[in-house]
Structures are given as structure tokens and as C-alpha cells.
Amino acid sequence: MYRKLLIILLISVSLHFPVFAAQQVDKIDTEAVQRFGMAVSEIKRLYVNQLTDKAIFNFAIAGILAGLDPHSMYLNEEAFKELSMQTSGEFVGIGIEITQEKGMVKVISPIDDTPAAQAGIKAGDYILAIDNKPLIEVSLPEVAQRLRGNKGEKVKLTIIRKKEKKPRQIILKRDLIRVQSVKSKLLEKGFGYIRITHFQETTATTLEQAIQSLKKQSNGQLNGLILDLRNNPGGLLDSGIEVADLFLDHQKLKHKKSIVSIKGRVDEMNKTFYSSSPDIIYGTPLIILINEGSASASEIVAGALQDHKRAIIMGERSFGKGSVQTIFQLDKSTGIKLTTGLYYTPNGRSIQAKGIQPDIVVDNLKIQKPKEEIAFLWPIRENDIDGHFENETSMFGKQPTKAEKEQLLATSDYQLNTALQLLKSLNLLKQ
């Protein structure tokens, strides 16, 4: 039986690799193939539960990929289907992007407006268990499978956060995740805000529409724009390149037009992507917000616009996922996700494990209204006193003043408020 299996393996090797002869693939170690064949044979002969050949080889493929790095993996039927759904922007789950770090499951970022985000899960959290079942050395595809389920079903996560001594348990209800990749609004007249939550197939087109809408609301002219990539785990490479290209003017870049370069072990994986269009906002001041949940395509955008000095990068150092995964389809319903290269910014910087360092570091501070002994530092007015009489106009929905809006933004999102104040200062310097 073993000899038969070994012959099959050797035939499959000899039949498969001539297709890639032009790539100079190293010769297969026949002794290694023999050891593999013997292991498979003994597993099939003696394992406590009977296994089909398909199951054994699926386990083998999954094991090989899991041993390479945290991002390479085998995509079985369910995982392959889910990958397609995620890039299209709709799937059932709790709404988090995860990776593995030293055998532990780490949250890259929660997705906006999902059960995970609403429950307060944060970038950098570690998931220790799902439904009280520990996740130590559990593969990412299996973790993803445990998180999946039917809409409305509950799932209990045990998580631990940096600088916290005790784990916490969070119960979430699975839901249909519809990822709205682009959100926009005017912070003040002339100053726009756009948030990209994930890079999908239609993100660049939707972003263009959002910019045109903000221009229209500002009488055709933006004085500044904030692009928020915080807690954006990435997505499609092509989408990230298209977004970066929207803010670069290929004519002004002259000979240095690259957005990102990919370098792999084999020549066919080496690629450089270039700017090919004008700047959609014509050089208007641009600030990009990033944090430790900004990864992959988010870092490509931030790195390209930083190197070309087209944007000011503000916030916290990004996640540092600078590796490229290529999807290879094995048959109609399965595939592998394989790390094939590393990203490099236009100036040749590697993002991997380093991330993007902001031009201006701004921590995500929480500003609260002072009380008691330090209350004198904060202006106290009649409406701050408990039991005060309401102004008649406020009873009928009086709009907050500009100062009140600024105070609200400063306390709700310190980083965004800091970016807005910088944009306004830059606009004053231009006048």
C-alpha cells in the first residue's frame, strides 16, 4: 500500500512541475517525499478514526501553509466562499479582522457598525477563547469558522487587552455584516471628512462620488480634507492603489510615479504600480488619520502619500502588515492564500512589522469635562448647573453653536479634532 501511495505522489510531482519549468523550480527531494508518503500511509492505516484520502490531503495542505506564516492558509469550501463574500462587502459574522501572533489570535481591527465594534472590541485585543473553548495554537481558518454562524446566534468571546490583568467576556449576537466602505460628511464649511472602513471593489468609485458631494456642499471648493483610515484592516490591493492614485498628480510626479512596489522571491511576483491620473482635489491640504488598526492597503495609501509629500500622516503607528498574499484556486471551490512578496513604499521602505510612522503623533486621548477641584479650568455657565431652566429656543431644537460643536468634537474624537484644527491653520497660512 505504501509503495503504491509513493508512486502516486512521485507521478503527481513529475506531472505537475514541468508546467513551471520556466520558473526554475528546485528539484523535489525524493527522500522528503518518501517520508511524507510513509506518514500519510501510517495515518491512514492506524489513526483512531477512519479518514478519506481527501481529508488527509486537505489536512496536509492546511498544515504546510499554517507552518509558513500567519497569513498563508488553505481555503476550504467554506473559507473560499467567505473570502468572496468579504471582498464584495456582505457576510454573516461579528465583524472583526484577525491575525495570529505567537500562537495567539489578535484583533487587527473591528469593522465599523458591526456587533464587534458596538461591543467595544478594539484593535490589539487578544481573543483567548470562543464559547469557552481556548484558541491556543488553533489555525486562523478554524477561528474564523468558530466565529461564523447563523444570523441572530450568540457567541461568547474571552478577550484580554494590553495593560489589563484580567480577561473579560463579551457576548455578541451574529449579524449580517454589510460593510459600507466609504462614509463622508462636512465637519465645517469647506472642510471635508471621509472614512474608509475597508478596501473593496467599488471603494475608489464611491470615494470619488463622496468627494464630489463634499465639493458641492462647499460651493464647489474644499479647503481641506481628512481621510480617516483608522481601524481599516485593508482589503483589496487594487482598491488601495486606486485610492492613493486619486490624490496624486501623475504629471507633477515626473519620473517618480510609483505608488507601491511588490518584491518576491521569483520575478513574476515583482511588480510596481504607478500613478496614472490627476489629483482629484487639486492639491488641497490632505491629512490621513491612522492607528494600530490600520493595516495592509491602508498602509499602502498612507505610505505612498507620505513619501510623495502629498498628505500629512497623523495619529499612531500603523499595524505593520507589509506582506502580499496571492490567491491560487485549486479547483472550483477551494484554494490557497500564499504569501508571495513584501510591499515597499515609493521611497523603498518596507512596511512589514514596522508600519507607517505618522508625521505628527497624536494619541487617542479622552478629554472629559473636569469636575470638582479642577472645575475652575473649564468655563461654567448656567446650563452646566443641575436643575437650570431651559431657554425657550433650546426647547424647540436650537442648533449648537460653532464653539459647542468644536468642544463636542474635541471630547468625542481628539485625533480628528486635532486634524481639523491643523487643516484650518494651513488654510489660514494660504490666505
MONOR-V92653 format. One record per pair of residues at least 24 apart in sequence whose ideal C-beta (glycine too) atoms are under 6 Angstrom apart, sorted by the first residue. I is the first residue (numbers start at 1). J is the second residue. D is the distance in Angstrom with one decimal. If there is no record, write none. Layout:
i->{I & I}
j->{J & J}
d->{D & D}
//
This chain:
i->{2 & 5 & 5 & 6 & 9 & 9 & 23 & 66 & 69 & 70 & 70 & 71 & 71 & 71 & 72 & 72 & 73 & 73 & 73 & 74 & 75 & 75 & 76 & 77 & 79 & 80 & 80 & 80 & 89 & 89 & 90 & 91 & 92 & 92 & 92 & 93 & 93 & 93 & 94 & 94 & 95 & 97 & 100 & 103 & 105 & 105 & 108 & 108 & 109 & 109 & 109 & 111 & 112 & 114 & 115 & 115 & 115 & 119 & 119 & 123 & 123 & 123 & 124 & 124 & 125 & 125 & 126 & 127 & 127 & 128 & 128 & 128 & 129 & 131 & 149 & 151 & 151 & 182 & 182 & 182 & 184 & 184 & 186 & 187 & 190 & 190 & 191 & 191 & 191 & 192 & 192 & 193 & 194 & 195 & 196 & 196 & 197 & 198 & 199 & 199 & 199 & 199 & 199 & 200 & 203 & 204 & 204 & 211 & 222 & 222 & 223 & 224 & 224 & 224 & 225 & 225 & 226 & 226 & 227 & 228 & 229 & 229 & 229 & 230 & 230 & 231 & 232 & 232 & 233 & 234 & 234 & 234 & 234 & 235 & 240 & 240 & 240 & 241 & 243 & 244 & 244 & 245 & 245 & 246 & 247 & 247 & 247 & 248 & 249 & 249 & 250 & 250 & 258 & 259 & 260 & 260 & 261 & 262 & 262 & 263 & 263 & 264 & 264 & 269 & 269 & 285 & 285 & 286 & 287 & 287 & 287 & 288 & 289 & 289 & 289 & 290 & 290 & 291 & 291 & 292 & 292 & 294 & 295 & 295 & 296 & 299 & 299 & 302 & 303 & 303 & 304 & 307 & 307 & 307 & 312 & 313 & 313 & 314 & 314 & 314 & 314 & 315 & 315 & 315 & 317 & 317 & 318 & 318 & 319 & 320 & 320 & 320 & 322 & 322 & 322 & 323 & 362 & 362 & 364 & 365 & 367 & 367 & 367}
j->{41 & 37 & 41 & 37 & 33 & 37 & 266 & 139 & 339 & 99 & 100 & 323 & 325 & 339 & 338 & 339 & 140 & 141 & 337 & 336 & 334 & 335 & 334 & 333 & 141 & 333 & 334 & 335 & 179 & 200 & 178 & 177 & 151 & 174 & 176 & 147 & 148 & 177 & 147 & 172 & 177 & 233 & 140 & 137 & 135 & 143 & 233 & 295 & 231 & 233 & 293 & 179 & 197 & 177 & 172 & 173 & 175 & 170 & 172 & 231 & 292 & 293 & 162 & 292 & 159 & 161 & 160 & 157 & 159 & 158 & 160 & 167 & 158 & 156 & 174 & 175 & 176 & 206 & 207 & 210 & 210 & 214 & 217 & 420 & 218 & 223 & 223 & 224 & 423 & 222 & 225 & 226 & 227 & 228 & 229 & 232 & 232 & 235 & 235 & 236 & 239 & 240 & 297 & 235 & 239 & 242 & 243 & 280 & 281 & 284 & 427 & 285 & 423 & 427 & 284 & 286 & 287 & 419 & 288 & 289 & 290 & 294 & 298 & 289 & 291 & 293 & 294 & 298 & 295 & 295 & 296 & 297 & 298 & 297 & 297 & 300 & 301 & 273 & 301 & 301 & 304 & 275 & 277 & 280 & 279 & 305 & 310 & 275 & 278 & 279 & 275 & 276 & 346 & 304 & 300 & 343 & 344 & 324 & 341 & 341 & 342 & 340 & 341 & 340 & 341 & 423 & 426 & 311 & 312 & 314 & 419 & 313 & 314 & 315 & 415 & 315 & 318 & 315 & 316 & 316 & 319 & 318 & 319 & 321 & 321 & 351 & 356 & 356 & 345 & 356 & 346 & 345 & 346 & 347 & 359 & 358 & 359 & 358 & 360 & 362 & 419 & 358 & 362 & 415 & 355 & 357 & 355 & 356 & 355 & 353 & 354 & 355 & 350 & 351 & 352 & 352 & 415 & 418 & 415 & 414 & 410 & 411 & 414}
d->{4.3 & 5.2 & 5.4 & 4.1 & 5.6 & 5.2 & 5.8 & 5.1 & 5.4 & 5.4 & 4.1 & 5.9 & 5.3 & 5.5 & 5.2 & 5.0 & 5.9 & 5.4 & 5.2 & 5.7 & 6.0 & 4.5 & 5.8 & 4.5 & 5.0 & 5.9 & 5.6 & 5.4 & 4.4 & 5.1 & 5.3 & 5.4 & 5.4 & 5.9 & 5.5 & 5.7 & 5.6 & 5.6 & 5.9 & 4.9 & 4.9 & 3.5 & 5.7 & 5.1 & 5.1 & 5.4 & 4.4 & 5.3 & 3.8 & 4.8 & 3.3 & 6.0 & 4.6 & 5.4 & 4.4 & 5.9 & 5.5 & 5.1 & 5.4 & 5.6 & 5.1 & 3.1 & 5.9 & 5.6 & 4.9 & 5.4 & 5.2 & 5.6 & 5.4 & 4.5 & 6.0 & 5.7 & 4.0 & 5.3 & 4.9 & 5.9 & 5.5 & 4.3 & 5.3 & 5.4 & 3.9 & 5.9 & 5.4 & 5.5 & 5.0 & 3.8 & 5.9 & 4.9 & 5.7 & 5.4 & 4.7 & 4.9 & 5.5 & 4.1 & 5.9 & 5.7 & 5.9 & 4.8 & 3.2 & 5.1 & 3.8 & 5.0 & 4.2 & 5.8 & 4.7 & 3.6 & 5.3 & 5.8 & 6.0 & 5.2 & 4.6 & 4.5 & 3.4 & 5.9 & 6.0 & 5.3 & 5.0 & 5.0 & 4.8 & 4.7 & 5.3 & 4.9 & 4.3 & 5.3 & 4.5 & 3.7 & 5.5 & 4.3 & 5.0 & 5.0 & 2.7 & 4.2 & 5.8 & 5.3 & 3.1 & 4.5 & 5.4 & 4.9 & 5.4 & 4.6 & 4.4 & 5.2 & 5.5 & 4.7 & 5.8 & 6.0 & 5.7 & 4.3 & 5.2 & 4.2 & 4.2 & 5.5 & 4.6 & 4.6 & 4.9 & 5.6 & 4.4 & 5.3 & 4.5 & 5.6 & 5.8 & 4.9 & 3.3 & 4.7 & 4.8 & 5.7 & 4.7 & 4.2 & 4.9 & 5.5 & 4.6 & 5.2 & 5.7 & 4.8 & 5.8 & 4.6 & 4.9 & 5.1 & 4.4 & 5.8 & 5.8 & 4.3 & 3.8 & 4.3 & 4.7 & 4.9 & 5.2 & 4.7 & 3.7 & 5.3 & 5.9 & 5.0 & 4.2 & 4.5 & 5.2 & 4.6 & 4.9 & 5.4 & 4.7 & 5.5 & 5.4 & 5.3 & 5.7 & 5.5 & 4.8 & 5.5 & 3.9 & 4.4 & 5.8 & 4.8 & 5.4 & 3.7 & 5.6 & 3.0 & 3.4 & 5.8 & 5.0 & 5.1 & 5.7 & 4.5 & 5.7 & 4.9 & 5.8}
//
